[in-house]
Amino acid sequence: MNHTTLIVYQSKTGFTERYAQQIARGTGARLLPLAKASPAALAGCDTVLFGSRAHAGRLDGWAKGKRLLAAASAKGARCAVFATGATPAAERATVEQFWAQSLTAEEQAALPHFYLQSGLCYEKMSLLDRLMMKSLAVMLRGKQDKTPEEAAMQRMIAGSFDNSGEEYALPVIEWIRAGE
Ligand SMILES: Cc1cc2nc3c(=O)[nH]c(=O)nc-3n(C[C@H](O)[C@H](O)[C@H](O)COP(=O)(O)O)c2cc1C
């Protein structure tokens, strides 16, 4: 029997979409933008992934994503989540904090969740996102006695960068293949 894997994703500046495409190439998964996704569109899938960006410390689009995964999992699908973010994957504590703010303890226990480091793309960012980054930059610039993390963040958000890499998606690809 053919194994059907679906990746429901949301991407504003392209990082999550590129990772979703790479995972799809590696596994034969189908891709579906979150905006077009409904529980009916997930019917019959054996494996469903939700992928989106970290946004101000939380997984963007998760309110809808969690409903979709709950519906898929109720029908017996294996489900997982991946997030992309500008934070380097090596900053484990920040990444853990992001997951703790995004998923409940039950969700963290039930759902494999993968963090894929990406970057920032000011050129493709919405005006609102640019304003949010600007106010973060202004806040950090004005802050006396910055912690090393805050100083690093200030340097990190100064311009566009791309720290994504194919290797970061490999654990997701392996997880999908392990269930086939
Ligand atoms: C307003 C804003 C807030 C962000 N907050 C975070 C964050 O809390 N943690 C993080 O690691 N990255 C953060 N990022 C970076 C994005 O998560 C990163 O660029 C992501 O890969 C974008 O995905 P996309 O290109 O698929 O939209 C933020 C970006 C913007 C514009």
The ligand as a Tripos MOL2 file, in Angstrom:
@<TRIPOS>MOLECULE
LIG
   31    33     1     0     0
SMALL
NO_CHARGES

@<TRIPOS>ATOM
      1 C1          8.5330   39.6230   13.7860 C.3       1 LIG1
      2 C2          9.4060   38.4030   13.7800 C.ar      1 LIG1
      3 C3          9.5870   37.6760   14.9460 C.ar      1 LIG1
      4 C4         10.4400   36.5670   14.9600 C.ar      1 LIG1
      5 N1         10.6190   35.8810   16.1300 N.ar      1 LIG1
      6 C5         11.4740   34.8470   16.1610 C.ar      1 LIG1
      7 C6         11.6810   34.1390   17.3680 C.ar      1 LIG1
      8 O1         11.0670   34.3900   18.3930 O.2       1 LIG1
      9 N2         12.6080   33.1360   17.3710 N.ar      1 LIG1
     10 C7         13.3170   32.8080   16.2360 C.ar      1 LIG1
     11 O2         14.1570   31.8990   16.3010 O.2       1 LIG1
     12 N3         13.1070   33.4520   15.0650 N.ar      1 LIG1
     13 C8         12.2030   34.4470   15.0070 C.ar      1 LIG1
     14 N4         11.9720   35.0840   13.8230 N.ar      1 LIG1
     15 C9         12.6430   34.6180   12.6040 C.3       1 LIG1
     16 C10        11.7430   33.6920   11.7750 C.3       1 LIG1
     17 O3         11.2570   32.6330   12.5860 O.3       1 LIG1
     18 C11        12.5290   33.0920   10.6170 C.3       1 LIG1
     19 O4         12.9430   34.1010    9.7470 O.3       1 LIG1
     20 C12        11.6790   32.0630    9.8950 C.3       1 LIG1
     21 O5         12.4770   31.0610    9.3280 O.3       1 LIG1
     22 C13        10.7990   32.6740    8.8270 C.3       1 LIG1
     23 O6         10.0940   31.6360    8.1870 O.3       1 LIG1
     24 P1          9.4020   31.8630    6.7760 P.3       1 LIG1
     25 O7         10.4610   32.4130    5.8450 O.co2     1 LIG1
     26 O8          8.9720   30.5140    6.3550 O.co2     1 LIG1
     27 O9          8.2800   32.7990    6.9870 O.co2     1 LIG1
     28 C14        11.1100   36.1710   13.7700 C.ar      1 LIG1
     29 C15        10.8960   36.8960   12.5910 C.ar      1 LIG1
     30 C16        10.0580   37.9930   12.5820 C.ar      1 LIG1
     31 C17         9.8800   38.7590   11.3210 C.3       1 LIG1
@<TRIPOS>BOND
     1     1     2 1
     2     2     3 ar
     3     2    30 ar
     4     3     4 ar
     5     4     5 ar
     6     4    28 ar
     7     5     6 ar
     8     6     7 ar
     9     6    13 1
    10     7     8 2
    11     7     9 ar
    12     9    10 ar
    13    10    11 2
    14    10    12 ar
    15    12    13 ar
    16    13    14 ar
    17    14    15 1
    18    14    28 ar
    19    15    16 1
    20    16    17 1
    21    16    18 1
    22    18    19 1
    23    18    20 1
    24    20    21 1
    25    20    22 1
    26    22    23 1
    27    23    24 1
    28    24    25 2
    29    24    26 1
    30    24    27 1
    31    28    29 ar
    32    29    30 ar
    33    30    31 1
@<TRIPOS>SUBSTRUCTURE
     1 LIG1         1 GROUP 0 **** ****
